[in-house]
Amino acid sequence: YLFCFFSFFLDGQAQVLLKQREVSITRAHKTTTSMYCITEDVPDFQYSYIHWYRHVPAKAPEWILYIGHSAVSYDDNSYSSKYSSSKKGTNVCTFTINDVDSDDVGTYYCAYWHF
């Protein structure tokens, strides 16, 4: 199974850069995989909101979750057993997919903004 994701830039009140290192990830059925979003110039990173989306060709991007200060909020509560996210240090956000299957193929993006 192939997971692709790219660097994503967002303009906000300040110039912010979100970088995603890997070009693609391949995992066997029923395994777990993680990807990382490295932020630059995100004020108060631990209190910021980092969102994760999945895009499948010919469909609109699907919002999966965001992580704030200490909690994750999901688009659908059933996602909580499939996806998780955490923050590390002052600028790294991790996104994890559990029990990988063919329905998980897509392009995953991180995004940032304050509510």
LOBAGU-343933 format. One record per residue (C-alpha): residue number from 1; x, y, z. Coordinates in nm, 4 decimals, always signed. Example, Ala and Ser with C-alpha at 12.3 -4.5 7.8 and 13.67 -1.06 7.14 Angstrom:
// residues 2
DOMAR    i         x         y         z
DOMAR    1   +1.2300   -0.4500   +0.7800
DOMAR    2   +1.3670   -0.1060   +0.7140
// end
This chain:
// residues 115
DOMAR    i         x         y         z
DOMAR    1   +0.0000   +0.0000   +0.0000
DOMAR    2   +0.1324   +0.3410   -0.0934
DOMAR    3   +0.0960   +0.6590   +0.1058
DOMAR    4   +0.2210   +0.9814   -0.0496
DOMAR    5   +0.2414   +1.3243   +0.1025
DOMAR    6   +0.4081   +1.6523   +0.0226
DOMAR    7   +0.5318   +1.9733   +0.1814
DOMAR    8   +0.2445   +2.2082   +0.2525
DOMAR    9   +0.2677   +2.5837   +0.2969
DOMAR   10   +0.0085   +2.8033   +0.4650
DOMAR   11   -0.0063   +3.1762   +0.5112
DOMAR   12   -0.1598   +3.3052   +0.8287
DOMAR   13   -0.0902   +3.5918   +1.0591
DOMAR   14   +0.2772   +3.5031   +1.0268
DOMAR   15   +0.4701   +3.3054   +0.7682
DOMAR   16   +0.4487   +2.9390   +0.8676
DOMAR   17   +0.6143   +2.6411   +0.7038
DOMAR   18   +0.4982   +2.2819   +0.7485
DOMAR   19   +0.7292   +2.0136   +0.6118
DOMAR   20   +0.6617   +1.6463   +0.5599
DOMAR   21   +0.9834   +1.4509   +0.5024
DOMAR   22   +0.8801   +1.1237   +0.3412
DOMAR   23   +0.7748   +1.0990   -0.0212
DOMAR   24   +0.5927   +0.7692   +0.0238
DOMAR   25   +0.5341   +0.4940   +0.2762
DOMAR   26   +0.4460   +0.1350   +0.1961
DOMAR   27   +0.3094   -0.0952   +0.4638
DOMAR   28   +0.1637   -0.4448   +0.4660
DOMAR   29   -0.1975   -0.5127   +0.5572
DOMAR   30   -0.2812   -0.4792   +0.9304
DOMAR   31   +0.0380   -0.2959   +1.0259
DOMAR   32   +0.0768   +0.0521   +1.1748
DOMAR   33   +0.2484   +0.3465   +1.0104
DOMAR   34   +0.3358   +0.6991   +1.1189
DOMAR   35   +0.4226   +1.0195   +0.9378
DOMAR   36   +0.5549   +1.3491   +1.0650
DOMAR   37   +0.4830   +1.7144   +1.0128
DOMAR   38   +0.7709   +1.9451   +1.1084
DOMAR   39   +0.6683   +2.3040   +1.1725
DOMAR   40   +0.8681   +2.6241   +1.1469
DOMAR   41   +0.7619   +2.9541   +1.3009
DOMAR   42   +0.4417   +2.8183   +1.4542
DOMAR   43   +0.3783   +3.0317   +1.7620
DOMAR   44   +0.3039   +2.8382   +2.0818
DOMAR   45   +0.3340   +2.5034   +1.9042
DOMAR   46   +0.1963   +2.2996   +2.1957
DOMAR   47   -0.1183   +2.5186   +2.1943
DOMAR   48   -0.1569   +2.5373   +1.8154
DOMAR   49   -0.3957   +2.3273   +1.6066
DOMAR   50   -0.2398   +2.0873   +1.3582
DOMAR   51   -0.4915   +1.9273   +1.1219
DOMAR   52   -0.4549   +1.6108   +0.9144
DOMAR   53   -0.6336   +1.5480   +0.5847
DOMAR   54   -0.6447   +1.2659   +0.3334
DOMAR   55   -0.6911   +1.3187   -0.0381
DOMAR   56   -0.7917   +1.0515   -0.2868
DOMAR   57   -0.7898   +1.1449   -0.6576
DOMAR   58   -1.1281   +1.2596   -0.7940
DOMAR   59   -1.2578   +1.3255   -0.4409
DOMAR   60   -1.2503   +1.6275   -0.2132
DOMAR   61   -0.9875   +1.6248   +0.0647
DOMAR   62   -1.1219   +1.4599   +0.3792
DOMAR   63   -1.0533   +1.6182   +0.7177
DOMAR   64   -0.9574   +1.3443   +0.9631
DOMAR   65   -0.8549   +1.5146   +1.2878
DOMAR   66   -0.6783   +1.7979   +1.4583
DOMAR   67   -0.4601   +1.7998   +1.7656
DOMAR   68   -0.4627   +2.0969   +1.9995
DOMAR   69   -0.2936   +2.1463   +2.3358
DOMAR   70   -0.3631   +1.8103   +2.4920
DOMAR   71   -0.6442   +1.6450   +2.2994
DOMAR   72   -0.7291   +1.5145   +1.9551
DOMAR   73   -1.0618   +1.5981   +1.7921
DOMAR   74   -1.1904   +1.3715   +1.5154
DOMAR   75   -1.4246   +1.4406   +1.2242
DOMAR   76   -1.5948   +1.1128   +1.3104
DOMAR   77   -1.5587   +0.9486   +1.6533
DOMAR   78   -1.5123   +0.6096   +1.4865
DOMAR   79   -1.1763   +0.7424   +1.3587
DOMAR   80   -1.0302   +0.7331   +1.7095
DOMAR   81   -0.9405   +0.3645   +1.6803
DOMAR   82   -0.7960   +0.4097   +1.3296
DOMAR   83   -0.5982   +0.7356   +1.3563
DOMAR   84   -0.4026   +0.9128   +1.6256
DOMAR   85   -0.1798   +1.2169   +1.6539
DOMAR   86   +0.0687   +1.3560   +1.9027
DOMAR   87   +0.3117   +1.6445   +1.9368
DOMAR   88   +0.6789   +1.6049   +2.0157
DOMAR   89   +0.9066   +1.8794   +2.1406
DOMAR   90   +0.8585   +2.2259   +1.9997
DOMAR   91   +0.7803   +2.1527   +1.6353
DOMAR   92   +0.6983   +1.7908   +1.5405
DOMAR   93   +0.3490   +1.6502   +1.4976
DOMAR   94   +0.3030   +1.2761   +1.4411
DOMAR   95   +0.0095   +1.1161   +1.2591
DOMAR   96   -0.0448   +0.7403   +1.2963
DOMAR   97   -0.2663   +0.5006   +1.1019
DOMAR   98   -0.3507   +0.1700   +1.2721
DOMAR   99   -0.4438   -0.1558   +1.0963
DOMAR  100   -0.3464   -0.0328   +0.7496
DOMAR  101   -0.5664   -0.1613   +0.4670
DOMAR  102   -0.6412   -0.0743   +0.1048
DOMAR  103   -0.8940   +0.1924   +0.2084
DOMAR  104   -0.6063   +0.3960   +0.3561
DOMAR  105   -0.4322   +0.4634   +0.0256
DOMAR  106   -0.4141   +0.8369   -0.0409
DOMAR  107   -0.2219   +1.1583   +0.0009
DOMAR  108   -0.2013   +1.2839   +0.3604
DOMAR  109   -0.1497   +1.6498   +0.4445
DOMAR  110   -0.0887   +1.8426   +0.7613
DOMAR  111   -0.2218   +2.1972   +0.7970
DOMAR  112   -0.2091   +2.4641   +1.0668
DOMAR  113   -0.4256   +2.7472   +1.1920
DOMAR  114   -0.5614   +2.8940   +1.5125
DOMAR  115   -0.9349   +2.8955   +1.5822
// end
